[in-house]
Amino acid sequence: MNLPREKSPRYAWLDLLRAMAVLVVMWDHFVGEYLGNTGQTWLPDRVVNAAIFQPLHITQFGGFFGVCLFFLISGYIITRVSTNETASKFAIRRVLRIFPPLAAAVALVIVGGKMGLSLYAVAAGATWKEALTNVTLVNYFMTPQVIFVGVGWTLVIEVIFYSESLLLNPLIHRRRLIRYFPLCVTALSLFFILSSRDWTSGYFLFTVSSIYVPILAIGSSFFLLEKRIINPWMFLGLLAVGCGVFLYGTHNFYPQFMSTANSYPISAFLAIVMFAGAWLLRGVIPTFRVVRAVALTSYSIYLFHGVVGLQLIEYFDRSLGYTLSLAIGLLATAVAVGASYFMIERPSQRLARRLTTREKALEAA
């Protein structure tokens, strides 16, 4: 895949983590979870489970570990870009980053369902209201929930963090106050958790998503430490508070994920360790073209691997067997990702740059 050169600098260590995160999530859905649900065995799956997941007590075949890596990366990057962007510029770029590819994924599922394709039977009777709520992620605050893109629940958490970053934009632009940004975000999560049952069911579902936001706040703390805005002791304090609120929220809403055999905290802890290791080695990690390609397209991979690849694996597994259906699913995912990246992601990002550049020019005038 011939990828365009970017004017902004690439961070090789973040590219490596982003590529690792999306590949681990794909492994969870294409291999571990799928084989477990269908009662099949596959030698690579047995080897990885025996060598990595089981000894380290990593739950969900690495899926939650990969999601936590994404959250840490987002916390770091969003805090970095927020320091150089106005509130309107930040909002425009985040909206055009998240929602156009998501809308395409939702549209694909709905069109497939309306065409009578068994792969997308879940959306065969989709209404305009269900389509709109899925595109805007509002469906995650409604009961019953109608979900067309399974990974959308993590986007809700990202959007919550973006919204809080936008709310705290004046604080972020003051060097003496930005050090408190991770603490403010974590405190908001704690407030939501404590008040989760005080209002509507929609608010309760919102608060459940908020328990993961402290992980993004930890990623933010790494950026502040790197820029020497906070000292190591304050960093450790923010790390402890973030982990504590996440543990409390997990215990409060998902006590089943607190056991050693099925632990969210262990996967989150290992993700933090992995992120910290890459951060410490950020000056020596080289850039690899393949890793950069996966990192650049990671959002499209994340959205479309389940919508396209997993559906084809399930469809062809009955007649062709798992290994061949996996190859078909991977190939189809690559095609869908290429189309999404070059036809949706890049154009929407260019539009965001044009809109925000125009905004800057108008302000200067």
C-alpha positions in Angstrom: 0.0 0.0 0.0 1.5 3.3 -1.1 0.9 5.7 1.8 1.2 9.5 1.4 3.9 11.4 3.2 2.7 13.4 6.1 3.8 16.9 6.9 3.4 16.3 10.6 6.0 14.2 12.4 5.3 10.5 13.0 6.0 9.0 16.4 7.5 5.6 15.8 6.8 4.3 19.3 3.1 5.3 19.1 2.8 3.8 15.7 4.2 0.5 17.1 1.7 0.6 20.0 -1.2 1.5 17.7 -0.4 -1.3 15.3 0.0 -3.8 18.2 -3.3 -2.7 19.7 -5.4 -3.2 16.6 -3.7 -6.5 15.7 -4.4 -7.8 19.2 -8.0 -6.8 18.9 -8.3 -8.5 15.6 -6.7 -11.7 17.0 -9.3 -11.6 19.8 -12.2 -11.4 17.3 -10.9 -13.5 14.4 -9.2 -16.2 16.4 -9.6 -16.5 20.2 -13.2 -15.4 20.6 -14.4 -16.9 17.4 -12.8 -20.3 18.0 -14.1 -20.3 21.5 -17.6 -19.6 20.5 -17.6 -22.3 17.8 -15.8 -24.9 19.8 -12.9 -25.3 17.3 -9.1 -25.6 17.9 -6.2 -24.1 15.9 -2.6 -24.7 16.7 -1.5 -21.0 16.6 -4.3 -20.2 19.0 -3.3 -22.9 21.4 0.4 -21.8 21.3 -0.5 -18.1 22.0 -2.8 -19.0 24.8 -0.3 -21.3 26.4 2.7 -19.0 26.0 1.2 -15.5 26.6 -2.5 -15.1 27.6 -2.8 -17.8 30.2 0.6 -17.2 32.1 -0.1 -13.5 32.2 -3.8 -13.9 33.0 -4.8 -11.7 30.0 -8.5 -11.9 29.6 -10.6 -11.9 26.4 -7.7 -13.3 24.3 -5.9 -9.9 24.5 -8.9 -7.9 23.3 -9.3 -5.7 26.4 -5.5 -5.3 26.6 -5.5 -3.9 23.0 -8.4 -1.6 23.9 -6.5 -0.2 26.9 -3.5 0.5 24.7 -5.7 2.5 22.4 -7.1 4.4 25.4 -3.5 5.2 26.6 -2.5 6.3 23.2 -5.5 8.6 22.8 -5.0 10.2 26.2 -1.4 11.0 25.3 -2.1 12.3 21.8 -5.3 14.2 22.6 -3.6 16.1 25.4 -0.7 16.9 23.1 -2.9 18.3 20.3 -5.2 20.1 22.7 -2.3 22.3 23.8 -2.0 23.7 20.2 -5.6 23.8 19.1 -8.5 26.2 19.9 -11.7 24.7 21.1 -13.4 25.0 17.7 -10.4 23.5 15.9 -10.3 20.6 18.3 -14.0 19.9 18.0 -14.0 20.0 14.2 -11.0 17.7 13.8 -12.3 15.2 16.3 -15.7 15.0 14.8 -14.4 14.6 11.3 -11.9 12.0 12.6 -14.4 9.8 14.3 -17.8 10.0 12.6 -17.4 9.7 8.8 -15.7 6.2 8.9 -18.2 5.2 11.6 -21.1 6.3 9.4 -19.7 4.3 6.5 -19.4 1.2 8.6 -23.0 1.6 9.9 -24.2 2.2 6.3 -22.5 -0.9 5.1 -24.3 -3.0 7.7 -27.7 -1.5 7.0 -27.4 -1.7 3.2 -26.4 -5.3 3.5 -29.3 -6.0 5.8 -31.8 -4.3 3.5 -30.4 -6.3 0.6 -31.2 -9.5 2.5 -27.6 -10.6 3.0 -27.5 -13.1 5.8 -24.2 -11.6 7.0 -26.1 -8.4 8.1 -29.4 -9.9 9.2 -29.1 -7.8 12.4 -29.9 -4.7 10.3 -32.6 -6.2 8.0 -35.3 -4.2 9.7 -33.2 -1.1 10.6 -35.2 2.1 10.9 -33.9 5.7 10.3 -33.9 6.2 14.0 -31.7 3.2 14.6 -29.4 4.3 11.8 -29.0 7.8 13.2 -28.5 6.6 16.8 -25.8 4.2 15.7 -24.0 6.8 13.7 -24.0 9.3 16.6 -23.4 6.6 19.2 -26.5 7.6 21.1 -27.7 4.0 20.9 -25.3 3.1 23.7 -27.4 5.3 26.0 -30.7 3.7 25.1 -32.5 0.5 26.1 -32.9 -1.8 24.4 -29.6 -1.2 22.6 -29.5 -1.8 18.8 -25.8 -2.2 17.8 -24.6 -2.5 14.2 -20.9 -1.9 14.8 -19.7 -3.9 17.8 -16.6 -1.9 18.6 -18.7 1.3 18.9 -18.7 1.0 22.7 -15.0 2.1 22.9 -15.7 5.1 20.6 -18.3 6.3 23.2 -15.4 6.4 25.8 -13.2 8.3 23.3 -16.0 10.8 22.7 -16.5 11.3 26.4 -12.8 12.1 26.8 -12.9 14.4 23.8 -15.9 16.2 25.3 -14.2 16.6 28.7 -11.0 17.9 26.9 -13.2 20.4 25.1 -14.9 21.5 28.3 -11.5 21.9 30.0 -9.8 23.6 27.0 -9.2 26.9 28.9 -7.4 24.9 31.6 -5.3 23.0 29.1 -4.0 26.2 27.6 -2.6 27.4 30.9 0.8 25.7 31.7 0.3 26.1 35.4 -3.2 24.5 35.3 -2.8 21.8 32.7 -1.1 19.7 35.2 -4.5 19.2 36.9 -6.2 18.1 33.7 -5.8 14.3 34.3 -7.0 14.8 37.9 -10.1 16.7 36.7 -11.0 14.1 34.2 -10.6 11.3 36.7 -12.6 13.2 39.3 -15.5 13.6 36.8 -15.4 9.8 36.2 -15.6 9.3 40.0 -18.5 11.7 40.3 -20.4 9.8 37.5 -19.7 6.5 39.1 -21.0 7.7 42.5 -24.1 9.2 41.0 -24.8 6.4 38.5 -28.1 5.4 39.9 -29.4 8.8 40.7 -31.1 9.6 37.4 -32.2 7.9 34.2 -31.2 4.6 32.7 -29.5 6.5 29.9 -27.3 8.3 32.5 -26.5 5.0 34.1 -25.2 3.6 30.8 -23.2 6.8 30.3 -21.6 6.4 33.8 -20.7 2.8 32.9 -18.7 4.0 30.0 -17.0 6.6 32.2 -15.2 4.0 34.3 -12.6 3.6 31.4 -11.8 7.4 31.1 -9.2 7.3 33.9 -7.1 5.1 31.6 -7.0 7.9 29.0 -6.1 10.3 31.9 -3.1 8.1 32.6 -2.0 8.4 29.0 -2.4 12.2 29.4 -0.1 12.1 32.5 2.7 10.5 30.4 2.6 13.5 28.0 2.7 16.0 30.9 5.6 14.1 32.5 7.4 14.1 29.1 7.0 17.9 28.8 8.2 18.3 32.5 4.9 20.0 33.3 4.6 17.5 36.2 7.3 15.9 38.2 7.7 12.1 38.7 6.0 12.2 42.1 3.0 14.0 40.8 2.9 11.5 37.9 2.9 8.6 40.3 0.1 10.2 42.2 -2.0 10.7 39.1 -1.3 7.1 38.1 -2.4 5.9 41.5 -5.6 7.9 41.4 -6.4 6.9 37.8 -5.9 3.2 38.6 -7.9 3.5 41.8 -11.0 5.0 40.2 -10.8 2.5 37.4 -10.6 -0.3 39.9 -13.5 1.1 41.9 -15.6 1.5 38.8 -14.9 -2.0 37.6 -15.7 -3.5 41.0 -18.9 -1.4 41.1 -20.2 -2.3 37.6 -18.3 -5.4 36.5 -17.3 -7.4 39.6 -17.1 -10.5 37.4 -14.0 -8.9 35.8 -12.1 -8.6 39.0 -11.2 -12.2 39.4 -7.6 -13.3 38.5 -8.9 -15.7 35.8 -11.0 -13.0 34.0 -9.4 -9.7 35.1 -9.8 -6.3 33.5 -7.3 -4.7 36.0 -4.5 -7.2 35.0 -4.9 -6.4 31.3 -5.1 -2.7 32.0 -2.0 -2.9 34.2 -0.1 -4.8 31.5 -1.1 -2.3 28.9 0.2 0.5 31.1 3.5 -1.4 31.5 3.7 -1.9 27.8 3.0 1.8 27.1 5.5 2.9 29.7 8.2 0.7 28.2 7.6 2.1 24.7 7.5 5.6 26.1 10.9 5.1 27.8 12.3 3.8 24.6 10.6 6.4 22.4 13.9 7.9 21.2 15.4 4.6 20.0 12.4 2.8 18.5 12.9 2.8 14.7 10.2 3.4 12.1 9.1 0.4 10.0 7.0 1.0 6.9 4.7 -1.9 7.5 4.1 -0.8 11.1 3.4 2.7 9.9 0.9 1.5 7.4 -1.0 -0.5 10.0 -0.9 2.4 12.4 -2.2 4.9 9.8 -5.1 2.7 8.9 -5.7 1.4 12.4 -9.0 3.2 12.9 -10.4 1.7 9.6 -9.1 -1.7 10.6 -10.7 -1.4 14.0 -14.1 -0.4 12.5 -14.2 -2.8 9.5 -12.6 -6.0 10.6 -15.7 -7.0 12.5 -18.2 -5.6 10.0 -16.5 -7.3 7.0 -13.8 -9.8 8.0 -15.5 -11.6 10.9 -18.8 -11.8 9.0 -17.1 -13.6 6.1 -15.2 -15.9 8.4 -18.5 -17.0 10.0 -20.1 -17.4 6.5 -17.3 -19.5 4.8 -16.2 -21.5 7.8 -19.2 -23.9 7.3 -18.1 -24.9 3.9 -14.3 -24.1 3.5 -13.0 -24.6 7.1 -11.5 -22.1 9.5 -8.1 -21.6 8.0 -9.2 -20.7 4.5 -12.1 -18.6 5.8 -9.7 -16.7 8.0 -7.6 -15.9 4.9 -10.7 -14.7 3.1 -11.7 -12.6 6.0 -8.2 -11.0 6.3 -8.1 -10.2 2.5 -11.6 -8.7 2.6 -10.7 -6.6 5.6 -7.7 -5.3 3.8 -9.8 -4.3 0.8 -12.4 -2.6 3.0 -9.7 -0.8 5.0 -8.0 0.5 1.9 -11.3 1.8 0.6 -12.2 3.4 4.0 -8.8 5.0 4.5 -8.3 6.5 1.0 -12.0 7.3 0.2 -13.2 8.4 3.7 -10.6 8.9 6.3 -8.1 10.9 4.3 -10.7 13.2 2.6 -12.4 13.9 5.9 -9.1 14.7 7.5 -8.2 17.0 4.6 -11.6 18.7 5.0 -10.9 19.2 8.7 -7.5 20.8 8.0 -9.1 23.1 5.4 -11.9 24.1 7.7 -9.6 24.8 10.6 -7.0 26.6 8.5 -9.8 28.8 7.1 -10.9 29.5 10.7 -7.3 30.5 11.6 -7.1 32.8 8.7 -10.4 34.5 9.6 -9.2 35.0 13.2 -6.0 36.6 11.9 -8.0 38.9 9.6 
